[in-house]
């Protein structure tokens, strides 16, 4: 079967841009993105833009427009996020069977997460994102919880026979045990009455180092140095700590130090609820389960077998069982302290 993205040719990309008044000079550079297709496009006037073609059937038009509105809201409050341009009175466009948007190009390098000052700076901007995110809720975009990130993915994987029989029982048992633990946290359990005491809000949702670009002072004198946030494609509702934990790495002492710097910066603008620290390992476990279903659901996209050739083997799933066992232990340990 031909995947939809196989029809997304360079000519189609350039033709799509012409419909919104942008004439490319023929030079396209594919940027790193598995979920969507993203291109840096050189224009005839010498400038360049980033064109994003959304994966068909992943988000509804209402959900994409909520992402765009959130980005616009952040930029209106001078938060350094990159949102789509308003072209012909709209931010979302249709061409050749694809929804697409166009954003300004912003350069940058990965942040130095071993530098406490950099982490503190990122923490300040996360607080500003969350201050805007707390102003009103998402209506169309989903929440991050055990139903959307564990139960439904598990049922899909088993229903589509994606887990080999020789490891299926062990994997299913590990996921069910993890779900039972995660459901004890009301904030992550959509079925819990009252949702617990931890507040949820609109988040970046996928705040890993690759989605933060650091601009040195000498590279952008018009904007100033510091981080700017890209790719709000996974923006959803959840606890604030979701935007923290993917920036932590290393042993417990290193992670605690990194978290301390992030929170120090964050609390210059917004209070951080220490009760959320207990959610870090449950959130990591949810991502682990969701990731396998994410890969499996996209396997007909030729990009995925080419870049994830190890996925789907018995060795892969046995590795998942081991990681689930490790996460079950991690969820029983005392949370990090700041």
Rosetta silent file (secondary structure, phi, psi, omega in degrees, C-alpha in Angstrom):
SEQUENCE: XXXXXXXXXXXXXXXXXXXXXXXXXXXXXXXXXXXXXXXXXXXXXXXXXXXXXXXXXXXXXXXXXXXXXXXXXXXXXXXXXXXXXXXXXXXXXXXXXXXXXXXXXXXXXXXXXXXXXXXXXXXXXXXXXXXXXXXXXXXXXXXXXXXXXXXXXXXXXXXXXXXXXXXXXXXXXXXXXXXXXXXXXXXXXXXXXXXXXXXXXXXXXXXXXXXXXXXXXXXXXXXXXXXXXXXXXXXXXXXXXXXXXXXXXXXXXXXXXXXXXXXXXXXXXXXXXXXXXXXXXXXXXXXXXXXXXXXXXXXXXXXXXXXXXXXXXXXXXXXXXXXXXXXXXXXXXXXXXX
SCORE:     score description
SCORE:     0.000 S_00000001
   1 L     0.000  141.399  177.073    0.000    0.000    0.000 S_00000001
   2 L   -83.691  125.778  177.483    1.155    3.520   -0.774 S_00000001
   3 L   -78.985  150.624 -176.532    1.396    5.692    2.310 S_00000001
   4 H   -54.812  -40.450 -175.998   -0.029    9.213    2.067 S_00000001
   5 H   -68.628  -17.406  177.170    3.346   10.840    2.639 S_00000001
   6 H   -68.194  -18.281  177.652    4.783    9.029   -0.402 S_00000001
   7 H   -89.211   -4.481 -177.526    2.668   11.371   -2.536 S_00000001
   8 L   -86.006   83.837 -177.570    4.172   14.447   -0.859 S_00000001
   9 L   -86.766  162.142  174.896    6.692   15.356   -3.561 S_00000001
  10 H   -54.708  -38.780  178.925    8.878   18.475   -3.676 S_00000001
  11 H   -63.497  -39.216  178.647    6.665   19.822   -6.465 S_00000001
  12 H   -64.686  -40.561  178.218    3.561   19.367   -4.303 S_00000001
  13 H   -60.015  -47.894 -178.713    5.259   21.219   -1.424 S_00000001
  14 H   -66.413  -39.352  177.711    6.171   24.144   -3.692 S_00000001
  15 H   -63.971  -39.169  178.543    2.723   24.203   -5.290 S_00000001
  16 H   -61.321  -43.117 -179.077    1.123   24.247   -1.822 S_00000001
  17 H   -65.956  -34.608  178.916    3.220   27.250   -0.806 S_00000001
  18 H   -63.389  -29.609 -179.656    2.250   29.116   -3.960 S_00000001
  19 L   -68.103  -17.556  177.624   -1.414   28.858   -2.940 S_00000001
  20 L  -111.683   19.048  172.204   -0.607   31.025    0.104 S_00000001
  21 L    84.512   17.886 -179.973    1.512   33.515   -1.841 S_00000001
  22 L  -115.218  121.144 -178.531    4.975   32.072   -1.190 S_00000001
  23 L  -104.681  113.687  177.309    7.165   31.264   -4.178 S_00000001
  24 E   -79.254  154.514  178.681    9.998   28.853   -3.489 S_00000001
  25 E   -93.810    9.279  177.107   13.206   28.929   -5.519 S_00000001
  26 E   101.702  -10.269 -178.972   13.286   25.124   -5.696 S_00000001
  27 E   -94.469  118.857  177.419   15.531   24.448   -2.696 S_00000001
  28 E  -123.695  140.603  173.347   13.975   22.250   -0.010 S_00000001
  29 E  -126.015  119.274  177.856   15.627   20.755    3.039 S_00000001
  30 E   -72.392  128.095  178.994   13.791   18.035    4.954 S_00000001
  31 E   -98.199  158.779 -175.230   13.987   18.685    8.685 S_00000001
  32 L   -65.383  113.946  175.577   13.976   16.010   11.366 S_00000001
  33 L  -166.705  122.531  176.384   10.396   14.924   12.015 S_00000001
  34 L   -91.618  -36.533 -174.686    8.871   11.463   12.062 S_00000001
  35 L   -68.060  -46.911 -179.360    5.310   12.435   12.967 S_00000001
  36 L  -119.136 -173.087  171.436    4.816   15.012   10.228 S_00000001
  37 E  -117.665  124.466 -173.129    6.816   16.153    7.223 S_00000001
  38 E  -128.380  132.039 -175.554    8.657   19.412    7.789 S_00000001
  39 E  -131.534  138.653  165.438   10.734   21.299    5.215 S_00000001
  40 E   -88.328  126.611 -173.682   12.887   24.378    5.213 S_00000001
  41 E  -120.267  124.524  174.467   12.019   26.169    1.995 S_00000001
  42 E   -81.950  131.005 -179.043   14.111   28.870    0.355 S_00000001
  43 E   -98.572  160.843 -177.854   11.942   31.577   -1.196 S_00000001
  44 L   -62.852  -25.380 -179.222   12.629   33.629   -4.317 S_00000001
  45 L   -82.938    4.415  177.813   13.019   36.784   -2.238 S_00000001
  46 L    95.321  -12.355  178.009   16.012   35.261   -0.411 S_00000001
  47 L   -86.828  177.883  177.448   14.206   34.474    2.833 S_00000001
  48 E  -141.835  152.246  179.004   13.260   31.035    4.087 S_00000001
  49 E  -133.291  169.518  175.351   10.293   29.510    5.891 S_00000001
  50 E  -114.498  121.221  179.944    9.437   26.181    7.498 S_00000001
  51 E  -103.947  128.067 -178.004    6.503   24.293    5.968 S_00000001
  52 E  -116.333  120.013  177.415    4.826   21.621    8.091 S_00000001
  53 E  -105.918  117.718 -171.324    2.574   19.009    6.472 S_00000001
  54 L   -76.088  144.485  175.747    0.490   17.241    9.090 S_00000001
  55 L   -61.253  122.796 -178.743    0.135   13.463    9.256 S_00000001
  56 L   -58.177  138.644  173.595   -3.298   12.730    7.804 S_00000001
  57 L    71.450    6.647  177.221   -5.982   11.647   10.282 S_00000001
  58 L   -79.481  -56.108  177.820   -3.851   12.216   13.365 S_00000001
  59 L  -112.675  148.974  171.602   -5.417   15.464   14.581 S_00000001
  60 L   -76.659  165.261  177.175   -8.749   16.980   13.631 S_00000001
  61 H   -59.196  -39.464  179.682   -8.830   20.468   12.152 S_00000001
  62 H   -63.086  -38.460 -179.509  -10.186   21.765   15.482 S_00000001
  63 H   -69.764  -39.359  177.743   -7.279   20.180   17.367 S_00000001
  64 H   -66.044  -42.038 -179.096   -4.676   21.651   15.012 S_00000001
  65 H   -66.468  -30.542  174.283   -6.259   25.087   15.248 S_00000001
  66 H   -65.924  -38.356  174.556   -6.148   24.860   19.052 S_00000001
  67 H   -59.552  -46.408 -179.470   -2.405   24.231   18.772 S_00000001
  68 H   -63.185  -41.730 -179.784   -2.080   27.299   16.549 S_00000001
  69 H   -65.124  -37.704  178.298   -4.178   29.420   18.902 S_00000001
  70 H   -64.703  -43.914  177.755   -2.050   28.325   21.867 S_00000001
  71 H   -60.951  -43.369  179.486    1.134   29.280   20.000 S_00000001
  72 H   -63.708  -38.701  178.746   -0.352   32.671   19.093 S_00000001
  73 H   -64.474  -42.671  178.162   -1.381   33.224   22.712 S_00000001
  74 H   -61.151  -46.425 -178.550    2.130   32.419   23.918 S_00000001
  75 H   -65.600  -33.729  177.785    3.697   34.804   21.412 S_00000001
  76 H   -64.230  -28.121  176.631    1.210   37.530   22.382 S_00000001
  77 L   -95.564   17.657  175.203    2.552   37.229   25.930 S_00000001
  78 L    61.162   31.302  170.766    6.122   37.446   24.579 S_00000001
  79 L   -85.461  132.867 -174.197    6.946   33.813   25.311 S_00000001
  80 L   -76.799   68.952  173.322    9.604   32.683   22.783 S_00000001
  81 E  -107.822  154.479 -179.538    7.553   30.020   21.010 S_00000001
  82 L  -106.254  115.920 -179.632    7.443   29.581   17.251 S_00000001
  83 L  -116.183  169.926 -177.719    3.942   29.573   15.797 S_00000001
  84 E   -71.637  153.276  177.647    2.527   29.488   12.262 S_00000001
  85 L   -78.269  149.305  173.532    2.228   32.556   10.088 S_00000001
  86 L   -87.764  110.695 -177.435   -1.134   34.077    9.247 S_00000001
  87 E  -125.860  129.280 -176.176   -1.352   33.784    5.447 S_00000001
  88 L    54.003   34.831  175.998   -4.470   34.663    3.453 S_00000001
  89 L    78.815   10.654 -177.657   -6.229   35.172    6.784 S_00000001
  90 E  -145.338  157.965  175.282   -5.528   31.651    8.091 S_00000001
  91 L  -104.098  -18.229 -179.827   -2.815   29.594    9.786 S_00000001
  92 L  -117.078  131.895 -174.522   -3.998   26.195    8.521 S_00000001
  93 E  -130.197  162.059 -179.594   -4.234   25.471    4.820 S_00000001
  94 E  -126.188  135.990  174.733   -5.233   22.539    2.590 S_00000001
  95 E  -162.165  134.850  173.956   -3.595   21.314   -0.597 S_00000001
  96 L    58.701   28.338 -179.530   -3.244   17.973   -2.348 S_00000001
  97 L    87.048    5.431 -179.102   -4.961   16.087    0.450 S_00000001
  98 E  -120.239  145.066  166.364   -2.728   17.529    3.170 S_00000001
  99 E   -89.926  137.933  179.987   -3.226   20.094    5.905 S_00000001
 100 E  -146.043  159.239  174.766   -0.199   22.356    6.217 S_00000001
 101 E  -136.778  164.424 -178.686    1.084   25.435    7.976 S_00000001
 102 E  -129.536  130.546 -178.577    4.028   27.767    7.435 S_00000001
 103 E  -124.113  157.362  173.676    6.233   29.169   10.193 S_00000001
 104 E   -67.030  150.152  177.010    9.178   31.552   10.256 S_00000001
 105 L   -82.391  132.026  175.526   12.581   29.899   10.300 S_00000001
 106 L  -131.445  123.639  178.156   14.483   30.216   13.575 S_00000001
 107 L   -84.305  175.473  178.325   17.950   28.791   14.018 S_00000001
 108 L   159.414  173.514 -179.882   19.541   27.579   17.203 S_00000001
 109 E  -126.682  163.441  177.750   21.468   24.790   18.846 S_00000001
 110 E   -60.911  144.217  179.373   20.565   22.236   21.522 S_00000001
 111 L   -71.086  149.989  177.198   20.667   23.684   25.052 S_00000001
 112 L   -84.380   92.158 -172.776   23.560   22.789   27.363 S_00000001
 113 L   -77.638   -2.219  172.180   21.576   20.906   29.984 S_00000001
 114 L   -86.604   -6.960 -178.041   24.645   20.381   32.168 S_00000001
 115 L   -95.494  114.811 -178.739   24.737   24.147   32.726 S_00000001
 116 H   -59.692  -34.512 -179.964   22.647   25.175   35.735 S_00000001
 117 H   -66.464  -39.242  177.669   22.225   28.709   34.390 S_00000001
 118 H   -64.300  -44.320  179.009   20.769   27.359   31.121 S_00000001
 119 H   -62.899  -40.410  178.443   18.352   25.117   33.037 S_00000001
 120 H   -63.178  -39.741  178.441   17.286   28.016   35.227 S_00000001
 121 H   -62.855  -46.057  177.910   16.656   30.103   32.114 S_00000001
 122 H   -61.091  -41.295  178.229   14.544   27.302   30.597 S_00000001
 123 H   -58.063  -39.671  178.500   12.662   27.018   33.886 S_00000001
 124 H   -62.176  -42.607 -178.748   11.717   30.694   33.724 S_00000001
 125 H   -73.235  -31.863  173.641   10.272   30.276   30.252 S_00000001
 126 H   -62.059  -39.906  178.243    8.422   27.087   31.226 S_00000001
 127 H   -61.698  -38.325  179.304    6.765   29.081   33.992 S_00000001
 128 H   -70.390  -37.182  174.764    5.678   31.669   31.452 S_00000001
 129 H   -60.699  -45.356 -176.276    4.302   28.958   29.144 S_00000001
 130 H   -71.831  -30.376  175.481    2.345   27.467   32.037 S_00000001
 131 H   -62.703  -42.671  175.328    1.053   30.842   33.189 S_00000001
 132 H   -68.741  -42.523 -178.553   -0.481   31.275   29.749 S_00000001
 133 H   -61.014  -27.481 -178.584   -1.530   27.609   29.668 S_00000001
 134 L   -83.337   -5.393 -175.461   -3.463   28.005   32.915 S_00000001
 135 L   -68.634  -34.278  179.214   -5.569   30.895   31.582 S_00000001
 136 L  -159.090  162.962 -177.069   -8.127   28.609   29.929 S_00000001
 137 L   -90.614  161.969  164.774   -8.453   24.900   29.026 S_00000001
 138 L   -71.521  147.062  176.709   -8.112   23.057   25.767 S_00000001
 139 L  -105.710  -45.479 -174.261  -11.485   22.053   24.347 S_00000001
 140 L   -95.790  -31.659 -174.692  -10.571   19.779   21.426 S_00000001
 141 L   -79.561  147.453 -173.134   -7.102   18.492   22.314 S_00000001
 142 L   -78.713  171.020  176.484   -6.869   15.423   24.581 S_00000001
 143 E   -97.168  156.583  174.355   -5.514   15.037   28.085 S_00000001
 144 L   -91.584  110.797  179.341   -2.430   13.089   29.106 S_00000001
 145 L  -155.291  179.895 -174.450   -3.679   10.285   31.350 S_00000001
 146 H   -67.365  -27.778  178.550   -3.612    6.545   31.873 S_00000001
 147 H   -70.426  -46.676 -175.692   -6.518    5.993   29.493 S_00000001
 148 H   -79.124  -27.956 -173.759   -4.981    7.817   26.511 S_00000001
 149 H  -107.820   -5.104 -179.950   -1.350    6.821   27.093 S_00000001
 150 H  -137.020  -57.051 -175.049   -1.623    3.259   28.463 S_00000001
 151 H   -64.757  -51.444 -179.188   -5.001    1.518   28.366 S_00000001
 152 H   -64.816  -45.233  175.953   -5.976    2.436   24.812 S_00000001
 153 H   -59.202  -41.251  178.270   -2.443    1.809   23.403 S_00000001
 154 H   -60.723  -47.126 -178.952   -2.281   -1.586   25.154 S_00000001
 155 H   -63.084  -38.408  179.419   -5.678   -2.608   23.764 S_00000001
 156 H   -66.123  -45.775 -178.767   -4.695   -1.477   20.262 S_00000001
 157 H   -62.188  -44.209  179.519   -1.403   -3.380   20.302 S_00000001
 158 H   -69.572  -39.851 -179.068   -3.014   -6.576   21.548 S_00000001
 159 H   -66.998  -23.382  179.083   -6.004   -6.216   19.224 S_00000001
 160 L  -104.403   14.494  176.096   -3.694   -5.876   16.217 S_00000001
 161 L    52.921   43.010 -178.495   -1.447   -8.799   17.264 S_00000001
 162 L   -86.476  -18.459 -177.689    1.614   -6.558   17.474 S_00000001
 163 L   -99.256  121.165 -178.844    3.143   -8.273   20.532 S_00000001
 164 L   -56.420  145.958 -175.922    4.734  -11.683   19.759 S_00000001
 165 H   -60.224  -32.762 -176.057    3.094  -14.618   21.524 S_00000001
 166 H   -69.918  -14.006 -179.732    6.312  -15.662   23.279 S_00000001
 167 H  -126.732   -1.753 -173.173    6.421  -12.390   25.212 S_00000001
 168 H   -60.745  -44.415 -177.935    2.766  -11.287   25.106 S_00000001
 169 H   -63.728  -45.347 -178.266    1.793  -12.589   28.553 S_00000001
 170 H   -65.189  -41.053  179.980    4.802  -11.034   30.298 S_00000001
 171 H   -66.640  -45.939 -179.351    4.328   -7.695   28.517 S_00000001
 172 H   -60.699  -43.131  178.870    0.588   -7.582   29.209 S_00000001
 173 H   -61.904  -42.366  179.500    1.153   -8.408   32.867 S_00000001
 174 H   -63.798  -42.055  179.579    3.791   -5.665   33.152 S_00000001
 175 H   -66.297  -43.450 -179.212    1.524   -3.069   31.540 S_00000001
 176 H   -63.474  -38.826  176.541   -1.447   -4.046   33.713 S_00000001
 177 H   -65.160  -41.425  178.513    0.686   -3.791   36.853 S_00000001
 178 H   -63.605  -43.647  178.972    1.958   -0.390   35.747 S_00000001
 179 H   -59.906  -41.629 -179.424   -1.576    0.817   35.014 S_00000001
 180 H   -60.946  -40.182  178.848   -2.719   -0.282   38.472 S_00000001
 181 H   -69.012  -47.045 -175.911    0.042    1.794   40.083 S_00000001
 182 H   -63.384  -32.793  179.887   -0.498    4.840   37.855 S_00000001
 183 L   -67.263  -14.867  176.231   -4.240    4.806   38.559 S_00000001
 184 L   -72.808  -13.728  176.265   -3.493    5.497   42.213 S_00000001
 185 L   -96.289  103.140 -172.526   -2.514    9.013   41.075 S_00000001
 186 H   -56.261  -34.607 -177.401   -5.879   10.679   40.545 S_00000001
 187 H   -62.088  -28.218 -179.252   -4.422   13.403   38.307 S_00000001
 188 H   -98.524    3.930 -177.361   -3.425   10.745   35.738 S_00000001
 189 L  -115.679  103.384 -176.245   -6.644    8.754   36.051 S_00000001
 190 L   -64.306  -18.063 -179.993   -9.470   10.230   34.008 S_00000001
 191 L   -87.966   -8.959 -177.788  -11.956    7.981   35.824 S_00000001
 192 L   -73.903  137.288  178.952  -11.032    9.282   39.282 S_00000001
 193 H   -72.140  130.312  175.810  -13.589   11.543   40.881 S_00000001
 194 H    84.388  -15.877  177.819  -12.324   15.067   41.401 S_00000001
 195 H    61.827   13.005  176.618   -9.026   14.393   39.583 S_00000001
 196 L    79.088 -174.187 -174.579   -7.032   14.891   42.785 S_00000001
 197 L   -94.050  -12.752 -177.663   -5.427   18.023   44.137 S_00000001
 198 L   -82.032  130.614 -176.345   -2.799   18.575   41.420 S_00000001
 199 L   -77.998  141.513  173.620   -3.825   21.157   38.879 S_00000001
 200 E  -110.272  154.489 -176.025   -3.745   20.360   35.154 S_00000001
 201 E  -155.701  176.546  175.706   -3.242   22.933   32.420 S_00000001
 202 E   -72.819  131.390 -174.315   -2.301   23.392   28.780 S_00000001
 203 L  -121.338  163.609  163.638    1.263   22.141   28.233 S_00000001
 204 L   -61.515  -46.809  171.535    3.942   22.021   25.587 S_00000001
 205 L    92.969  -29.796 -178.348    3.541   18.278   26.129 S_00000001
 206 L  -136.196   53.698 -170.957    6.739   17.058   24.436 S_00000001
 207 L   -85.833   72.490  174.095    9.371   19.233   26.065 S_00000001
 208 L  -103.645  167.523 -174.375   12.544   17.285   25.335 S_00000001
 209 H   -56.269  -29.796 -179.801   15.900   18.913   24.436 S_00000001
 210 H   -68.877  -16.326  179.195   15.259   18.542   20.693 S_00000001
 211 H  -101.387   12.058  173.051   12.253   20.859   20.967 S_00000001
 212 E  -123.451  122.855  177.371   14.226   23.650   22.606 S_00000001
 213 E  -108.581  131.492 -178.557   16.617   25.680   20.474 S_00000001
 214 E  -100.736  128.490  179.857   19.194   27.851   22.186 S_00000001
 215 E  -106.689  115.848  175.370   20.177   31.108   20.509 S_00000001
 216 L   -64.225  158.442 -176.528   23.573   32.587   21.454 S_00000001
 217 L   -60.497  -36.608 -175.486   23.691   36.334   22.044 S_00000001
 218 L   -82.835   -7.706 -176.729   25.735   37.019   18.918 S_00000001
 219 L   -89.662  -23.482 -176.963   23.464   34.943   16.651 S_00000001
 220 L  -144.875   70.843 -178.031   20.246   36.940   17.095 S_00000001
 221 L   -60.893  -23.290 -179.820   20.910   40.493   18.293 S_00000001
 222 L   -77.408  -24.695 -177.299   17.332   41.447   17.391 S_00000001
 223 L  -108.912  -21.097 -176.730   15.812   38.774   19.674 S_00000001
 224 L    87.505  163.627 -178.414   18.433   38.355   22.367 S_00000001
 225 L   -77.381  168.121  174.292   19.982   35.127   23.669 S_00000001
 226 E   123.633 -174.517 -176.640   18.176   32.257   25.289 S_00000001
 227 E   -85.928  151.864  162.954   15.801   29.409   24.496 S_00000001
 228 E  -135.460  147.571 -170.274   12.890   29.308   22.140 S_00000001
 229 E  -102.178  134.203 -179.618   10.382   26.483   22.031 S_00000001
 230 L  -122.845  165.915  171.778    9.336   24.686   18.867 S_00000001
 231 L    61.004   79.536  173.663    6.867   21.957   17.897 S_00000001
 232 L   -89.522   19.545 -175.245    3.656   22.290   19.881 S_00000001
 233 L   -59.750  -28.310 -179.275    2.265   19.326   17.922 S_00000001
 234 L  -102.566   16.106  177.955    1.877   17.290   21.139 S_00000001
 235 L   -57.402  132.352  179.840    0.373   20.099   23.211 S_00000001
 236 L  -159.238 -179.260 -179.554   -2.270   18.677   25.518 S_00000001
 237 E   -90.577  137.260  178.027   -3.674   18.971   29.032 S_00000001
 238 E  -179.252 -175.423  178.919   -1.691   17.580   31.944 S_00000001
 239 E   -76.695  150.792 -175.838    0.334   18.384   35.070 S_00000001
 240 L   -56.242  -34.510 -174.776    3.098   20.988   34.817 S_00000001
 241 L   -64.897  -15.809  175.170    5.836   18.451   35.645 S_00000001
 242 H   -57.349  -33.648 -179.414    5.255   16.773   32.245 S_00000001
 243 H   -85.401    4.099  178.493    7.272   19.637   30.737 S_00000001
 244 H  -103.465  -46.710 -160.381   10.120   19.046   33.225 S_00000001
 245 H   -68.293  -26.555  179.064   10.989   15.380   33.374 S_00000001
 246 L   -74.287   -6.969  176.280   12.227   14.870   29.796 S_00000001
 247 L   -93.331    1.148 -177.682   14.935   17.469   30.495 S_00000001
 248 L  -103.394  140.158  178.860   16.392   15.312   33.290 S_00000001
 249 L  -153.290  166.024  178.247   19.072   12.676   32.737 S_00000001
 250 L    93.539 -165.027  179.950   21.800   10.793   34.557 S_00000001
 251 L   -76.812  177.409 -174.887   21.788    9.287   38.030 S_00000001
 252 H   -58.610  -41.061 -178.735   19.498   10.404   40.822 S_00000001
 253 H   -64.674  -41.543  178.149   21.933   13.043   42.087 S_00000001
 254 H   -64.882  -43.944 -179.461   22.340   14.547   38.614 S_00000001
 255 H   -64.737  -37.322  179.394   18.597   14.563   37.984 S_00000001
 256 H   -66.688  -38.910  177.880   17.953   16.175   41.347 S_00000001
 257 H   -66.343  -43.598  178.344   20.469   18.905   40.596 S_00000001
 258 H   -62.588  -44.479  179.431   18.995   19.530   37.152 S_00000001
 259 H   -62.262  -39.881  179.001   15.476   19.617   38.546 S_00000001
 260 H   -59.776  -40.971  179.165   16.548   22.053   41.247 S_00000001
 261 H   -67.123  -41.613  178.031   17.873   24.490   38.639 S_00000001
 262 H   -60.648  -45.576 -178.025   14.688   24.218   36.565 S_00000001
 263 H   -68.356  -36.663  177.079   12.487   24.830   39.600 S_00000001
 264 H   -57.559  -44.179  178.088   14.658   27.748   40.769 S_00000001
 265 H   -69.551  -42.595 -178.351   14.026   29.451   37.457 S_00000001
 266 H   -57.555  -44.411 -173.662   10.377   28.425   37.317 S_00000001
 267 L   -77.871   -0.061  168.957    9.573   29.873   40.722 S_00000001
 268 L   -73.368  -17.832 -179.070   10.835   33.289   39.737 S_00000001
 269 L  -123.555  -25.651 -171.223    7.549   33.547   37.803 S_00000001
 270 L  -155.970  141.157  178.801    5.224   30.826   39.067 S_00000001
 271 L   -71.275  139.835  176.661    4.876   28.525   42.072 S_00000001
 272 L  -107.804  129.187 -178.767    5.718   24.866   41.488 S_00000001
 273 L   -82.195  110.713 -177.936    3.677   22.251   43.340 S_00000001
 274 H   -61.013  -21.511  178.822    6.130   19.768   44.927 S_00000001
 275 H   -62.902  -22.584 -179.557    3.394   17.121   44.992 S_00000001
 276 H   -70.689  -17.245 -178.905    3.892   16.803   41.224 S_00000001
 277 H   -62.024  -28.331  178.586    7.348   15.298   41.722 S_00000001
 278 H   -69.062  -12.919 -178.267    5.686   11.979   42.548 S_00000001
 279 H   -89.334   -7.873 -173.584    4.293   11.933   38.980 S_00000001
 280 H   -59.980  -52.234 -178.200    7.668   11.879   37.205 S_00000001
 281 H   -70.191  -38.599  171.421    8.122    8.104   37.088 S_00000001
 282 H   -57.816  -40.202  178.178    4.432    7.405   36.316 S_00000001
 283 H   -66.623  -38.683  176.877    4.664    9.869   33.425 S_00000001
 284 H   -62.674  -39.553  179.519    7.858    8.196   32.204 S_00000001
 285 H   -66.313  -42.120  177.079    6.050    4.832   32.329 S_00000001
 286 H   -59.264  -42.176 -179.658    3.086    6.181   30.350 S_00000001
 287 H   -65.089  -38.018  178.938    5.428    7.425   27.652 S_00000001
 288 H   -59.718  -46.446 -179.340    7.142    4.024   27.493 S_00000001
 289 H   -68.147  -45.516 -177.859    3.835    2.239   26.828 S_00000001
 290 H   -62.767  -34.744 -175.782    2.556    4.882   24.422 S_00000001
 291 H   -61.836  -41.034 -179.940    5.807    4.854   22.426 S_00000001
 292 H   -63.295  -41.750  178.765    5.396    1.221   21.337 S_00000001
 293 H   -69.064  -35.417  177.421    1.887    1.896   20.038 S_00000001
 294 H   -60.219  -46.514  178.287    3.089    5.069   18.328 S_00000001
 295 H   -63.213  -46.351 -175.989    5.705    3.097   16.391 S_00000001
 296 H   -63.245  -39.826 -176.791    3.321    0.266   15.524 S_00000001
 297 H   -69.316  -17.856 -176.191    0.584    2.567   14.253 S_00000001
 298 L  -109.273   14.567 -172.249    2.977    4.262   11.845 S_00000001
 299 L   -68.129  -21.249  176.721    4.682    1.171   10.467 S_00000001
 300 L   -77.118  -11.457  174.231    3.126    1.611    7.009 S_00000001
 301 L   -79.211  117.061 -175.207    4.996    4.920    6.737 S_00000001
 302 H   -55.359  -23.678  178.693    8.289    3.952    5.002 S_00000001
 303 H   -62.592  -31.387 -173.737   10.197    6.341    7.248 S_00000001
 304 H   -75.493  -51.242  175.385    9.542    4.148   10.273 S_00000001
 305 H   -57.939  -33.176 -178.984   10.933    0.762    9.142 S_00000001
 306 H   -69.731  -34.614 -174.998   13.953    2.618    7.754 S_00000001
 307 H  -101.508  -15.892  179.780   14.696    4.446   11.021 S_00000001
 308 L  -129.414   57.619 -174.430   13.460    1.908   13.592 S_00000001
 309 L   -64.859  -18.820 -178.407   14.497   -1.473   12.110 S_00000001
 310 L   -81.897  -10.057 -175.035   14.756   -3.017   15.586 S_00000001
 311 L   -72.602  143.140  170.702   11.084   -2.467   16.387 S_00000001
 312 L    95.566  -14.123 -179.946    8.683   -5.399   16.629 S_00000001
 313 L   -75.817  164.539  175.758   11.105   -8.268   17.251 S_00000001
 314 H   -59.859  -36.739  178.089   10.870  -10.532   20.290 S_00000001
 315 H   -61.419  -40.900  178.101   14.080   -8.900   21.550 S_00000001
 316 H   -59.747  -50.032 -175.593   12.407   -5.487   21.373 S_00000001
 317 H   -69.107  -33.191  174.460    9.379   -6.635   23.357 S_00000001
 318 H   -65.032  -36.077  174.369   11.519   -8.494   25.899 S_00000001
 319 H   -63.986  -36.752  177.356   13.396   -5.232   26.363 S_00000001
 320 H   -65.298  -38.886  177.266   10.069   -3.499   26.957 S_00000001
 321 H   -61.407  -43.797  179.236    9.201   -6.058   29.633 S_00000001
 322 H   -63.133  -42.268  179.985   12.503   -5.374   31.372 S_00000001
 323 H   -67.156  -35.412  175.494   11.966   -1.617   31.225 S_00000001
 324 H   -63.182  -41.293  177.370    8.453   -2.018   32.630 S_00000001
 325 H   -61.632  -41.814  178.549    9.891   -4.007   35.541 S_00000001
 326 H   -64.769  -39.040  179.645   12.430   -1.234   36.134 S_00000001
 327 H   -69.841  -34.303  175.548    9.692    1.387   36.012 S_00000001
 328 H   -61.138  -39.650  176.283    7.566   -0.551   38.492 S_00000001
 329 H   -68.213  -43.035 -177.856   10.515   -0.386   40.879 S_00000001
 330 H   -63.091  -35.244 -179.937   11.150    3.291   40.110 S_00000001
 331 L   -70.547  -14.617  177.116    7.527    4.169   40.859 S_00000001
 332 L   -91.863  -12.679 -178.983    7.956    2.694   44.349 S_00000001
 333 L   -77.811  156.258  175.754   11.022    4.813   45.137 S_00000001
 334 L   -61.604  142.554  179.469   10.758    8.173   46.919 S_00000001
 335 L   -68.447  164.150  173.772   10.351   11.039   44.435 S_00000001
 336 L   -60.220  155.778 -177.735   13.088   13.575   43.748 S_00000001
 337 L  -122.824  133.671  172.522   13.284   16.441   46.231 S_00000001
 338 L  -132.328    0.000    0.000   13.778   20.138   45.508 S_00000001
